[in-house]
Amino acid sequence: MAEIEIEGLTKSFGQFRALDNLNLYVEEKDIFGFLGPNGSGKSTTINCILGLIKPDSGKIRVCGIDVEENPLEVRRVCGYLPDNYGFYGNMTAIDNLKYFSEFYGGISRDAIEELLALVGLSHAAEKKVSEFSRGMKQRLGLAQAILNDPKVVFLDEPTYGLDPQGIADFQKIMKDLQKKGKTIFFSSHILSEVKEVCDTVGIIYRGRMLRVGKISELCGSLAVVVQTEPRADEGLLKRFGRVSYDEKRDAWIVEVEKDCRVELSKHLFENGYVVKELRLKVPNLEEFYFRLVRENEGVNSG
């Protein structure tokens, strides 16, 4: 079941088209990685989904609720950690959350303490926010985002500025939220983070959705790079999988289900070929992403 449905979303700011006929579907209880360079339209998309920005055209539904018709109802089922946040520095972490919980009718101190434990801030519950590090503020921001026990949590560049341990902790929290039945919409421009935690990835560039799918589907299959002397016959390789030719490498690419280099090498030798290269090629999100962006650099989204 789709938790987020976007159809034909378009938004311009003056002459600049920030979103260009964007279509996107995010499944329930998924950790969805919204991947793209800075300025590609990630934050604008999130703001449109939450009803904070009115699009020029298009339809958006969250948990089956139409954003244009019921924006307040959509916000009740969503939590949001923006790329910047505002807390009262002279108040403690627990008092900040108690204050913000009043916007949702208030929640108990015990419930707030549970949230602080979830994000790893139990030790700092009574500490003033002005004394927090950036990483601690990010954790507190996440606790604020889930105060209303939302079905969908939007995280806009949540690990920006964090050290490696802070990033790892944040990734664990995302997985914990998923186990609690939450759908996570994770916006980032950092490929390694998306690859580490996300089930599904959507790549946006210049306001257009270039590709959406499971990482394994997007990056292609496991493959063997084959270079021989003389060049091997294509028909000879087809018994191992789908075959394509890479002119730049002057090599065959054989898509395989498992590592079959031993069998392949033997087969080539028996047919009179000298093997110059026989290398396993593992699916690579970085390679796929940069190739896709290069292919679309000359496409004008306006």
N, C-alpha and C positions, 0 to 999 in steps of 0.2 A: 504493500500500500504506500502511495506517495504521501509523505508528510508535508512537502513543499512542492507546489506546482507553479511554474512560471511560463507564460505563453506570450510571445511577441512583445516582450518588454523593451520599450524605447524611452530614452530620456536625453534631452539636450539642454545645455546651459549656453544660451546665446547661439553662436555658430558651432560650438563644440558638441559633438554627439558623444555623450558618455556611455550610453547603452544603445545597441543597435539590434533590435528585433531578437532579443535574447530569450531562449527557451531552456528550461531546466527543470528536472524532477529529482527530488531527493527522497529516498526511501526511509520509512520509519525505522528508528533505532540504529541508523547508519551514522558513522563518523565520516562526514563528507568534507573533502579538502577542496577549497575554492582557491585555485592556484593561478597566479598571474603577476606580472611585474607591477611596481608602484605606478598608479595612475591608469590602470587597465579597466577600472570600473567595479572593483570588488566592494568597496565601501558604499558606493552609490547603489549597488544591487541590494545590499543588506538594508540600507536606509529605506529603499522602496518596499522591501518585504515587510518591514516593521511599520510602514505607513508614516515614516518621518519625512519622506520626500514623495511628492505626487508625480508619478510617471506621465509622460506625454501620451502613451498608449500601452496596451497590454493588460493581461489578467494575472493576478497573483492570488493563490489560495494557500493557507497554512492550516494544517489539520482540518481541511475541508471548508475553512472559513474564508470568504472573499474579503481581501484586505480593503478594497475600496468601499464596500458596503458596511463592514464591521471592523474598523481599525482598532477600536478599543478591545474588542473581543480577541483579536489576534494578539495584541500585546499581553493579554492575560495568560495566554498559553506559551509565550516566548520569554526567554531571558536574553540579556544582551550585555556583553563586555566590549565596549568600544575601544578604539586605539588610544583614547585618552579618557581619564576618569576624574571625578571630583569628590573628594571627601573633606570632612571637617577635621583639619589637622589638630585642633585643640581637644578633640573628642577621642575616646578610645575606640578600638575596633568594634567591640561589642555594642557600644553606644551608637556608633555610626550605623551598624546594621539594624539596631532597634529602631532608630529614626527612620531609615528608608523602608523598613517593613510596614510602617504605618500607611504607606501608599497602597498597600495590599490588605489593609484591615488589621495589621499587626500580627506578629507571631510570638510564641513564648520564648523566654530566655533559654530554656533547654534546647529548643529547636535551633536557635541561633548558635548555641555552643556546638551542636552537632555539625552545623555548616562550617564553623571555624575548624573543627576537627577534620572534616572532609578535605579542606584545602590546606591543612597543615599549619594552622595559625592558633591552635589552642594555647600555646605558650605565650602568645602576644595578645590575648583577648582583652586584657586591661591596660594595654600599652597605647599611648597616644599615637595617632596615625602620622603625625609630624616626625616621629622618630623611626618610621618604617623605611626600609630600603625599597627600591623599585620593585624587586621581586615580591616582597611582602605586600606591596600595594596591588600588584597584579593578582595575587591570591585573594586579597580582600575584595577586589573588583569582581572576581569570579563568584565569591560567596554572595555578593550583592546581586549578581545576575541570576542566581538560582534561589533567591529569597522566596519567590512566589511558586516554587516547585513547578517550573515550566516543563512542557513536553519537548520544546525545541530550544536549544541554547546556541546563540550566535556569538562567536568569538572572532573579533577583528584584530588580526596580527597579535595574538595574546602573548607570544613569547618574545616580542621585540625588546631588546635591551637586557634580557636575562642571561645569566651565566649558564654553562652546560648543565650543572646540577639543577638549576631552576627550570630549564627546558625539560629535562628528564622528569622532574616532579610534575610539571604541568601536563606532560603527555600521559602520565599515570592517572592523574585526576580525570582527564578526558575519558580514558578507558573505564574508570570507575563509574563515571556518570552514564556511560553507555550501558554498563551492566545494570544500572538502576532504571533502564528503559528510556533514557533520554536520546533524542536525535541531536547530534552535534554538527553545526555548520561552522567549519573552521577555515577562516580566510588567512592566507599566507602567501608570501613570495619566496619562502625558503623551502626548496625541494626536499631536502633531507628530512625535515619535520613532517611534511605531508606524507612522504613514503613510509615513515615510521609508524604513524598512528591511523591513517585513513583507510577506510574500506573502499571508497569510491572517490574519484578525482574529477573535477571539472576544470578545464583550462580556459581562462578568459584572456583576451588580448584586444586592446583598443575597442572595448565595449562589445565585442562579439564572442559568443561561446564557440570555441574552436573544437572542443571534443569533451565528451563525458563518458566515463566507464570505469570498470575495475582496472586497477593498475596493470594486472597481468594482461587484460584485454587491450589496453592502450599501447603497451610497450611491445606487444607481439610475443611470439612463442620463443622458447628455447631454440637455439640454432647452432649449427656448426659451420664455420667459415672454412671453405675448401679451396686450396690453391695447389695445382699440380703441374707437372711438365710431362707431356703436353697438356693443354687444357682438357679436363675430363669431359666426357660426353654427358649431356644433361640427362638423357634417358637412363644412364647408368646410376645416377644419383636419386632418381625419383622413387626408387623402392624404399628409401629411408624417410621421405617426407616431401613437402612442397619445396620447389627449387626456384630461386631467382638469381640473377647475375648482377654483381656489383662491379660496374665498369671502373670505378675509381680504384678499387682494390685489385681489380683483375682476378676476382675470386667468385666462386659459387657460394650462395647462402642457402643452406639446407635446414628448413624448420623441422625440428624433431620433438618427440614427446619425452625422450630421456637421452642421457649422454651415450651415444653409440659410436664414439670415435674409434674404438678398437675394431669393431665390425666393419666400419667404413674404411679404415686404413687397410685392413686385410682385403676387402673387396677391390679397392683401387689397385693395390699391389698385384693381385691376381689377374687384373686386366691390363697390366703393363704400364701403369702410371707411377711416376716418381712424386711422392707427396712433399710439397714445399711448406705447406701450412695446413694444420688441422686444429682449429681453435674453437673452443666452446664459447658461444656468445650468450650471455645471460641478459634477460629483459632489463632495460635500464631506463628509469623514468627521466633522468637528466637528459640523456641523449634524445629521447622522444620529445621532451618539452622544447629543447632548444631548436631541434629540427622543425617543429611545428611553428614556433615563433618566427624563425628565418623564412619559412615558406609564406608567412602572412605579413611580413614587414612592408611589402609594397602594396598591400591592399588597403585602400582608403575606406575607413569606417564611416566617414561623413558622407 
